[in-house]
């Protein structure tokens, strides 16, 4: 019994001495252990978040019209598009065109799979075309039967295909989606990619400042984030987009080509790179040899006087220029130029298209194929300028029916030359967009 008591006393003295010598280390270690126990899950979540790319995009999208850059991460089309609009195989290994451009037969590649691991079958290729008949020949072959020849069809089928739930064939898979009604607010992709969508650039920049996202993709202005030291800013010229002034050619003020050309010559060359016409300058069909409309105030005044004598009407003295908030600075510069021509200019800010506009300053995306039937043909409601020209109509009709690329090129060269000469719109510049990355 005495020996046991002695051993206990010895241990007590030993522990007491150890405590006196190491108590600071013991206290610190205990606190670290407690904090680690409660904070470890949060630390893990923080590390996961930091490894995930969080990207902010401006725009309102549904699952049916997600940005193409996201669609192409999730899946592939039958064909792929190069920057110049040329076509190459994607899900399809090859294709045949028959019946004078009315039939397209695609043969799928071997060993292509959906993200659920199942092989892609021809019967699952569904583009939901309303006016195209589809015939599944076998698991590898599918035929599309068109009512009329349509040369941009190979571009149309570059759009990615999906199974139910946006299940695709791409490197990224949709993990979850957050909606507000039909509008998509957030997409989580596997592996480690999150997209958030914002209605305005102001809202997107605020989200970046608050740490909701680490990348802002393709915004028109960095704003005050340009001065943040821990932000890397890259810029890109969007050759597949142009900024232009569209005339309402049904308005009596702008029925004269001389008036429209005068207003074009009156605008100073402020913006780079200049847009010469409505085709992407990287396209195989681009014509650079069109009238450039370089600033020439004297020529503008001469043309304006000519329009009065031609039309036997009154001189143009007032214009209303409608535009969106993001192009306000451009509108102010144009107002200054037109007033140098003696034309009082009123700027009107709009948030949706006013059908009764006089002149309209907006940006417009350029499709990858040179076919611009929807934009300029007189029968189309999407012809913003309401421009009517039998010559342009014929060129647009021929261009979308002709399969030979060299012949199409000749057609679209003529189309661009006549369009720029007639001036239903003044093409100004290709805009620059900015991507912001948190360092």
DOMI-322341 format. One record per residue (C-alpha): x, y negated, z negated. Coordinates in pm, whole numbers, plus 32768, in hexadecimal, padded with zeros to 4 digits. Example, Ala and Ser with C-alpha at 12.3 -4.5 7.8 and 13.67 -1.06 7.14 Angstrom:
DOMI-322341
- X,Y,Z
- 84CE,81C2,7CF4
- 8557,806A,7D36
//
This chain:
DOMI-322341
- X,Y,Z
- 8000,8000,8000
- 811A,7F13,7F9E
- 81CA,7F5B,80E7
- 808F,7F05,81AB
- 806B,7DB8,80F1
- 81D7,7D67,8137
- 81A5,7DAE,82AB
- 8071,7CCC,82B8
- 812E,7BB3,8204
- 824E,7BDD,82F8
- 8164,7BC3,8424
- 80BA,7A8D,8391
- 820B,79E3,835B
- 827B,7A4A,84B7
- 813F,79C3,855C
- 8152,7885,848E
- 82B8,784B,84F9
- 8260,7897,8663
- 8137,77A5,8650
- 820F,768F,85C2
- 8311,76C2,86D0
- 8229,76FB,87FC
- 80DF,7651,879C
- 80F2,754A,88B3
- 8122,7655,89BB
- 8006,7728,892A
- 7F13,7600,8926
- 7F65,759B,8A8B
- 7F4A,7703,8B05
- 7DFA,772B,8A5A
- 7D70,75EE,8AF6
- 7DEC,7657,8C4D
- 7D47,77AA,8C20
- 7BFA,7712,8BBB
- 7C00,7617,8CD8
- 7C5F,7726,8DD0
- 7B3E,7800,8D5C
- 7A3D,76EF,8D99
- 7ADE,7644,8EC6
- 7B5E,776E,8F8D
- 7A1D,779B,905B
- 7A1B,7628,90B4
- 7B8A,7634,9115
- 7B48,775C,91F9
- 7A20,76A8,9299
- 7AF8,7571,92C9
- 7C07,763C,9375
- 7B07,76DD,945C
- 7A76,7588,94B5
- 7BCF,74FC,94FD
- 7C16,761F,95E8
- 7ACF,75E5,96A5
- 7AD3,74E3,97BA
- 79B4,73F2,9778
- 795A,732E,98B0
- 7864,720F,98D3
- 77AA,71CF,9A1A
- 76C0,70AF,9A6E
- 7575,710C,9B0F
- 7426,71B6,9ADD
- 7425,7322,9B4D
- 7346,7453,9B3C
- 73BB,75BC,9B59
- 7350,75AF,9CC6
- 7430,7488,9D21
- 7565,74A2,9C46
- 7699,73EA,9CCB
- 7742,74B5,9DDB
- 788B,74B5,9D1C
- 77DC,757A,9C07
- 771F,765C,9CF7
- 7867,76BD,9D9D
- 78FC,771B,9C49
- 77D6,7802,9C0A
- 77B3,78A3,9D60
- 780B,78AB,9ED2
- 7758,7883,A01D
- 776B,795C,A151
- 7862,7860,A1E0
- 795D,7769,A153
- 799B,7600,A1BE
- 7AEB,7556,A1ED
- 7B18,73E0,A1B3
- 7AF5,7399,A327
- 79AC,7458,A336
- 7A3C,758D,A3E0
- 79AF,76E3,A382
- 7A59,7818,A2F3
- 79D8,7964,A263
- 7970,7979,A0F5
- 787C,7A8B,A08B
- 7859,7ADF,A1FA
- 7981,7B86,A2A1
- 7901,7B2C,A3FC
- 77D1,7ABB,A4C1
- 773D,7ACF,A61D
- 766A,79C5,A6C9
- 756B,7A3A,A7CA
- 7436,79D9,A88E
- 74CB,7885,A8EE
- 7502,781F,A786
- 73B8,789B,A6F9
- 7441,79D1,A649
- 7559,79F1,A548
- 75CA,7B48,A4CC
- 76B2,7B49,A39C
- 777F,7C72,A325
- 77D7,7C67,A1B2
- 7936,7CA6,A130
- 7987,7DE9,A07A
- 79B0,7DEA,9F01
- 78F2,7CAD,9EAC
- 782D,7CB3,9D66
- 7733,7BE9,9C9F
- 779F,7B7C,9B45
- 76D7,7C9D,9AAF
- 77C5,7D8E,9B5D
- 76D1,7E00,9C69
- 7738,7DF4,9DD8
- 76A4,7CE3,9EB1
- 75A4,7D6B,9FA8
- 7525,7CC0,A0E1
- 73C0,7CD4,A05A
- 742A,7BF4,9F38
- 74A0,7AD5,A016
- 737B,79E8,9FF4
- 738B,787E,A069
- 7210,784D,A060
- 7205,77B8,A1BE
- 70A0,7756,A211
- 70C0,7763,A38D
- 71C2,7879,A3BE
- 716D,79EC,A3DC
- 7254,7ADB,A320
- 729A,7C45,A37D
- 736C,7D26,A29D
- 741A,7E1A,A386
- 74C8,7EE4,A274
- 757C,7EA4,A129
- 7694,7DF0,A1E1
- 75E1,7D3B,A2FD
- 74DA,7C29,A2FE
- 743D,7B71,A425
- 73A9,7A12,A427
- 72BC,79C1,A546
- 7289,784D,A590
- 7170,77B5,A65E
- 7265,76CF,A712
- 73E1,76C3,A735
- 7478,760E,A60B
- 75F2,75E4,A618
- 761E,7571,A4AA
- 7593,76C0,A42E
- 76EC,7746,A3CE
- 7715,7614,A2EF
- 75BD,7648,A254
- 7618,77A9,A1E1
- 7750,772A,A130
- 7665,76D5,A011
- 76A1,77CA,9EF1
- 75A7,78E6,9EC0
- 751D,7955,9D6F
- 7453,7A67,9CCF
- 7354,7A16,9BC1
- 73E5,794D,9AA0
- 74F4,78A9,9B76
- 75B4,79F0,9B7E
- 76BA,79C8,9C8B
- 7800,7A50,9D16
- 78EC,793D,9CA1
- 7A05,792A,9BA1
- 7922,7883,9AA0
- 77E1,7911,9A0F
- 76BF,784F,997A
- 76B4,7894,9805
- 75A1,77A9,978F
- 74D9,767E,9805
- 7430,7560,974A
- 7311,74A7,97F0
- 7235,737C,97A8
- 7100,73E1,986A
- 7184,743A,99C4
- 72BC,7362,99A0
- 73FF,7415,9945
- 74B8,7371,9821
- 75CC,746F,97E1
- 7664,75A4,9883
- 774F,7697,97D6
- 781F,7767,98C5
- 78FE,7891,987B
- 7A25,787B,9858
- 7A42,7739,9789
- 7995,7631,985B
- 787D,7546,97EE
- 77CA,743F,98BE
- 76F9,7327,982A
- 7621,7247,9904
- 75D9,70D6,98C7
- 74D9,6FF0,996D
- 75C8,6EC9,9993
- 773D,6E83,999A
- 7716,6DAD,9861
- 7684,6ED8,97A7
- 779C,6FB8,982B
- 78AF,6EC8,97BD
- 780F,6EAD,9663
- 7808,7029,9648
- 7979,7033,96A3
- 79CA,6F33,9594
- 7906,6FFE,9493
- 79C2,713B,94EE
- 789E,71FB,9589
- 796D,723B,96C2
- 7ADF,7234,9715
- 7ABA,71FC,988C
- 79DB,710D,994E
- 79C1,717C,9AB7
- 79A3,7091,9BE2
- 7918,6F4F,9B4F
- 791E,6E07,9C0E
- 79CF,6D42,9AFD
- 7A9F,6D9A,99C7
- 7A19,6C62,9918
- 7AD0,6C07,97D7
- 7B5B,6D6A,97C0
- 7C60,6CF0,98B8
- 7D11,6C50,978D
- 7D12,6D86,96B2
- 7E75,6E0B,9686
- 7E0E,6F74,9654
- 7D48,6F89,9799
- 7DD6,6FFA,98E6
- 7D1F,6F69,9A14
- 7D32,6FFA,9B72
- 7C8B,6F6A,9CA8
- 7C06,7006,9DE7
- 7B7F,6F6B,9F27
- 7A33,700D,9F83
- 7A4A,7032,A0FB
- 7907,70FA,A0EB
- 784A,6FC4,A076
- 7827,6E62,A0FC
- 77A2,6D16,A080
- 76D2,6C5D,A184
- 75CE,6B4F,A1B9
- 7498,6BDC,A262
- 73B5,6AF2,A326
- 723E,6B1F,A32D
- 7235,6B13,A4A8
- 70B7,6B00,A4A3
- 70D0,69B1,A3F1
- 70B5,6893,A4EB
- 71F2,67F4,A460
- 72CB,691A,A4CF
- 723A,6991,A618
- 7352,68DC,A6D3
- 749B,6996,A6F6
- 754D,6845,A707
- 74CF,67EB,A5A9
- 7543,6936,A519
- 7698,6918,A5BD
- 76BC,67AF,A548
- 7682,681B,A3E1
- 7784,6931,A40E
- 7890,6844,A492
- 784B,674F,A374
- 78BE,6844,A265
- 7A29,6825,A1FA
- 7B08,6959,A1F9
- 7B22,6985,A07F
- 7B00,6AF9,A047
- 7BDE,6C21,A09B
- 7BCC,6D12,A13C
- 7ADE,6C7D,A239
- 79C0,6D57,A2B3
- 79A1,6D3B,A42C
- 786C,6E14,A454
- 7791,6F1A,A3AF
- 7874,704A,A3EA
- 797D,70C5,A2F6
- 7AD2,7052,A37B
- 7B5D,71AC,A32A
- 7A5A,7253,A40B
- 7AB5,72F7,A555
- 79A0,7222,A5EF
- 7A16,70CE,A56D
- 7A3D,6FB6,A66E
- 7B2A,6EA3,A5FD
- 7B0B,6DE6,A749
- 79CD,6D2B,A6F1
- 7992,6BB5,A6CD
- 7A40,6B55,A585
- 7980,6A12,A52D
- 7AAB,6963,A496
- 7A61,6815,A3ED
- 7A25,6705,A4F0
- 794F,65E5,A472
- 7954,6524,A5BA
- 78DE,6654,A67C
- 77D0,6687,A575
- 7753,6522,A5A4
- 7752,654C,A71F
- 7689,668F,A70A
- 7592,65F0,A61A
- 7553,64D2,A70E
- 7535,65CD,A82A
- 7428,668A,A76C
- 7353,6550,A751
- 735E,6513,A8C9
- 7324,6685,A916
- 71F7,66A7,A834
- 717D,6543,A868
- 713A,6538,A6F5
- 71B3,6487,A5BD
- 7311,64AD,A536
- 7348,659F,A418
- 7364,64D0,A2D9
- 7312,65BF,A1BA
- 735A,672D,A167
- 72FE,680B,A043
- 740D,690C,9FF4
- 7395,6A30,9F1F
- 7493,6B03,9E64
- 74D5,6BDA,9D31
- 7584,6B5B,9BF4
- 76CC,6C12,9C3A
- 76F8,6B52,9D84
- 76A6,69FA,9CF6
- 780A,6975,9D23
- 7808,69E2,9E91
- 76B6,6939,9EC2
- 773B,67F5,9E2D
- 785D,67F5,9F25
- 7771,6830,A04C
- 768A,671B,9FD1
- 77B4,662E,9FD1
- 7815,6694,A134
- 76B8,6673,A1C5
- 7688,6521,A124
- 77C5,64B0,A1D8
- 76FE,6500,A311
- 75ED,6416,A297
- 74FF,6528,A224
- 7474,6510,A0C4
- 748C,666A,A025
- 73C3,66EB,9EFE
- 7438,6826,9E4B
- 732C,6914,9DCB
- 7389,6A2B,9CD8
- 72C6,6B6C,9D14
- 72B1,6CBF,9C68
- 71F3,6D72,9D7C
- 71CF,6D39,9EF2
- 70E8,6C18,9F4B
- 704D,6C69,A09C
- 7022,6AF8,A0EC
- 7192,6A9F,A0BE
- 7238,69AA,A1AD
- 73A1,6A1B,A183
- 7410,6B35,A0A0
- 756D,6B65,A00C
- 759E,6CCD,9F95
- 768F,6DF1,9FA5
- 7637,6F2A,A067
- 76CF,7086,A069
- 774D,7106,A1B8
- 76EC,7270,A209
- 7809,735E,A262
- 777E,739C,A3BF
- 7770,7271,A4B0
- 75FD,72B3,A4ED
- 754F,7175,A471
- 73F9,71B1,A507
- 734E,7176,A3B8
- 73F1,7022,A388
- 73CB,6F7E,A4DD
- 72C7,7032,A5B3
- 7192,6F59,A5E7
- 70A3,706B,A573
- 713E,7096,A41A
- 70B7,6FF5,A2DB
- 721D,7004,A255
- 7288,6F0D,A365
- 72B6,6DEF,A26C
- 72E6,6CDE,A371
- 71B5,6D55,A43D
- 7298,6D33,A568
- 7207,6DAE,A6B3
- 72DE,6DFE,A7E0
- 728C,6F01,A8EE
- 73FF,6F19,A93C
- 745E,6F66,A7D3
- 7338,7056,A7B0
- 73AD,711D,A8E1
- 7514,7132,A866
- 74A4,71AB,A710
- 73BE,72B0,A7AA
- 74D0,7330,A891
- 75D7,7331,A77F
- 751A,7423,A69F
- 74C7,7512,A7BE
- 7623,7526,A859
- 76FE,7644,A7D9
- 7846,75F0,A887
- 790F,7516,A797
- 79C3,744E,A8A5
- 7879,73F7,A94B
- 77E6,739B,A7F9
- 7913,72BD,A7BC
- 78D0,71FD,A8FE
- 7764,71D1,A89A
- 77B5,714F,A73F
- 78C4,7067,A7C3
- 77B8,6FC5,A89C
- 76C2,6FC1,A779
- 77B6,6F03,A69A
- 780F,6E0C,A7AD
- 76A3,6DB5,A7F9
- 763B,6DAE,A68A
- 774B,6CB7,A629
- 7703,6BDF,A75A
- 7591,6BCA,A702
- 75DC,6B7D,A592
- 74AA,6BFF,A4D9
- 759D,6C01,A3B3
- 76E5,6B54,A35C
- 77DC,6C5C,A2E6
- 78BB,6BC0,A1DC
- 79A2,6CB6,A12B
- 79D8,6E0F,A097
- 79BE,6DEA,9F1C
- 7AC4,6E4D,9E1D
- 7A5C,6F21,9CF2
- 7B17,6F58,9BAD
- 7B4B,7084,9ACC
- 7BA4,7040,9960
- 7C5F,7146,9894
- 7CA2,712F,971F
- 7E15,7164,96DA
//
